[in-house]
Structures are given as structure tokens and as C-alpha cells.
Amino acid sequence: MTIRLPSLALALVAVLACAPARAQQPAPVPVTTSVVTNGAVPQVITNGQGEAKIVPDRARLEVSVQTRAATAAAAGSDNARRQQAVLDALRKLGFGSDQLSTVNYNLYPEMRYDPNGQNPKVTGYVATNTVRIEIRDIGMIGKAIDAALEAGANMISSLSFYPSNTDNARRSALAEAVARARDDADAVAKAAGGSIGALLEITTTDFRPPIVYNRVLAEASMAGKMAGPTPVEPGEQTVTATVNVRWAFVPGR
């Protein structure tokens, strides 16, 4: 999107990304400041970066049932029975069909080879069924994990957090980015013996949602009921905005 002022082009480039507070922050965008002449109009060009913190309020959890048997049919049948129990347990917690979806299913033979790597022999079959749970209440994550494990799931494939609305954080980051760009423009213009004048150009691209942070959890096995609820902390994520701005340069007198 490009906004134009009377007789002036206004353009603002905003690139947004989100990463969890506990993960490594993205490398800062190099700040470039320059004074150029466009025809008879000297210009100051700067960029700035702004950040805003946001607490995720949504999560995606993937739970899997993995089974082994002597035949493919037996492995698949046992898997279907156990995964159905997992789905029933999740529905009892209040998760609807729109929040539950199968995202992966595979069945393959396990092989054994002789010491020379020859004469492969099938020793059994492994079936894995993975269901994704869209969680709209962060407080339900631990309950969903515990219910799935108790019902027969034996793998937690991944857990990811994301915010449902980033508008306020995005605008806050943009405001900080523009303020920094203006401060740099003021400083370089003053050092060059002048000041900044009219804003000439700001360009914007479509907003990209924050990158979902994933962490893979260890394989789990349930011998009985969980001793206590699984604690989960979503932490914070960082929305980052970068702007490139062009100003008119007003020479000092």
C-alpha cells in the first residue's frame, strides 16, 4: 500500500516477525542514514526498527498414537482404537470437531538386516496417527496434554503458541520504528548544518503474521494416571517493525 501526499510520494515499509521472548531475538536491521540530492531537493533517508511485546493467547498441540504389531492390519487396528479413545477424551474436555484434525498418518514395516546389511526381514509394522488440537484458551493446554496421554497417546509431536490479534502490537512497533527513523533524520540533518523538512516517502507492504514458535516435546508413555497437571507457560513474543523513510533536507542559513 502506498499513501501519497499532495505533490509528494509517501511510502512505508513494515516487515513484522514474531519470536518468543525466550528464543534468540532477530538480528537488528542495520541503520542506514544518508543525505542525497534528488534534482534540486536535498533529502535525508533513514530507517528505523521498533518492537512490541505480546503474550500469545492461542496454541496448536499435536498428539500422536504410535503402535507396533506383527502385521500391518493389527498395528492399524490397535492404533485406530487408541486414537479414537484420545479423540473421545478431548471432546469431553469441550474441543469441537472444528478444533480437532488429523494431520499425519503413516504405517511402515520395521526391518532387520544381517550383519552384512543383506537379507532384510520384516519384523513388524509401526502405525502412527497424529491429531492437531486448536486451543483457544491457553489454560486448556495442560489439560489437553494430560487427557490425551491418559487416553492412550504416547507422543507429543509439537506445541506452538501464537496471538489471535496483533493489531495493537503491530501499530506500537510501527510508531516506535518511525520515531527512531525521525530521531536519526533529525541528528544527521543537524550534523549537516540543516534540519529535516516535509516527509517525502513512506512505503508499506502487506502485513505478515508473526512466525509461530514450535518446540518438540519428548516421547511420553503413560503407565497410569498423571500425578499432576502438566504446567505450560506461553511466555512472550516480539513483534518487529522496520520502516524506511525519506525526508526533505532544509539547509541552514
Buried (B, 14 or more C-beta within 10 A) or exposed (E): EEEEEEEEBBBBBBBBBBBBBEEEEBEEBEEEBEBEEEEEEBBBBBBBBBBBEBEBBBBBBBBBBBBBBEEBEBBBBBBBEBBBBBBEBBBEEEBEEEBBEEEEBEBEBEEEEEEEEEEEEEEBBBBBBBBBBBBEEBEBBBBBBBBBBBBBBBBBBBBBBBBEEBEEBBBBBBBBBBEBBBEBBBBBBEEBEBBBBEBBBBBBEEBEEBBBBEEEBEEBEBEEEBEEEBEBEBEBBBBBBBBBBBBBBBEEE
